[in-house]
Amino acid sequence: MDINDLRVIVTVVSLVTFVGIWVWAWSRKNKARFDEAARLPFQSD
């Protein structure tokens, strides 16, 4: 195993992590929670 194999592994792991975060952020079950968090700065005490 040389440095290029390590670079490929890190790239693939990074891509899988990115896609996982993207899917989690755009999932329908999180929409209500994210909408509520987006309105927090505009709510008054």
SERO-4910 file (N, C-alpha, C, O; in steps of 0.05 Angstrom, whole numbers):
BEGIN
 pado doro    nc1    nc2    nc3   cac1   cac2   cac3    cc1    cc2    cc3    oc1    oc2    oc3
  Met    A     17    -24      0      0      0      0     18     25      0     34     28     18
  Asp    A     14     41    -20     31     65    -21     13     90    -16    -10     88     -9
  Ile    A     25    113    -19     12    138    -13    -13    143    -31    -32    155    -22
  Asn    A    -12    134    -56    -34    138    -74    -59    122    -65    -81    131    -68
  Asp    A    -54     98    -54    -77     82    -44    -90     97    -20   -114     97    -18
  Leu    A    -73    108     -3    -84    123     19    -99    148     10   -120    154     21
  Arg    A    -90    161    -11   -104    184    -22   -131    176    -33   -151    191    -30
  Val    A   -132    154    -47   -157    144    -58   -177    138    -35   -200    145    -37
  Ile    A   -168    124    -15   -185    117      8   -196    142     21   -220    144     28
  Val    A   -179    162     26   -188    187     39   -208    202     21   -227    213     31
  Thr    A   -204    202     -5   -222    215    -23   -249    201    -23   -270    214    -23
  Val    A   -249    175    -24   -275    160    -24   -289    163      3   -314    168      3
  Val    A   -275    162     25   -288    167     51   -299    195     53   -321    199     63
  Ser    A   -285    214     42   -294    242     43   -319    245     26   -338    259     34
  Leu    A   -320    233      3   -343    234    -15   -368    221     -2   -390    232     -2
  Val    A   -364    198     10   -386    184     24   -396    200     47   -420    201     52
  Thr    A   -378    213     62   -386    230     84   -402    254     74   -423    261     86
  Phe    A   -393    266     53   -407    289     42   -435    281     33   -454    295     39
  Val    A   -437    260     18   -464    251      9   -482    244     32   -506    249     31
  Gly    A   -471    231     53   -486    225     76   -497    250     90   -521    250     98
  Ile    A   -481    270     93   -490    295    106   -511    308     88   -530    319     98
  Trp    A   -507    308     62   -526    320     43   -553    306     45   -574    320     45
  Val    A   -553    280     45   -578    265     47   -592    271     74   -616    274     75
  Trp    A   -577    272     96   -588    278    122   -600    306    123   -622    310    133
  Ala    A   -586    325    111   -596    353    112   -621    357     95   -638    374    102
  Trp    A   -624    342     73   -647    345     56   -669    325     61   -688    323     45
  Ser    A   -667    308     82   -688    289     87   -713    303     97   -712    323    111
  Arg    A   -736    291     91   -761    304     98   -766    304    128   -780    322    138
  Lys    A   -756    285    142   -761    284    171   -747    306    186   -755    312    209
  Asn    A   -727    318    175   -713    340    188   -723    368    180   -714    388    191
  Lys    A   -740    369    160   -749    394    149   -762    412    170   -756    436    172
  Ala    A   -780    401    187   -793    417    207   -773    429    227   -776    452    235
  Arg    A   -755    413    235   -735    422    255   -717    444    243   -711    463    256
  Phe    A   -709    441    218   -692    461    205   -708    486    200   -697    508    202
  Asp    A   -733    484    193   -750    508    189   -753    523    215   -751    548    216
  Glu    A   -757    509    237   -759    522    263   -732    536    270   -733    558    280
  Ala    A   -710    523    265   -684    535    271   -679    559    254   -666    578    263
  Ala    A   -689    559    229   -685    582    211   -701    606    221   -693    629    215
  Arg    A   -723    602    235   -739    624    244   -730    635    272   -740    656    280
  Leu    A   -712    622    285   -703    631    312   -693    659    313   -700    673    332
  Pro    A   -677    669    294   -667    697    296   -689    718    294   -685    740    303
  Phe    A   -712    711    283   -734    730    279   -755    729    301   -773    746    301
  Gln    A   -752    711    320   -771    710    341   -764    729    363   -740    732    371
  Ser    A   -784    743    374   -778    762    396   -784    748    422   -799    728    424
  Asp    A   -772    758    443   -776    746    469   -802    751    480   -809    742    502
***
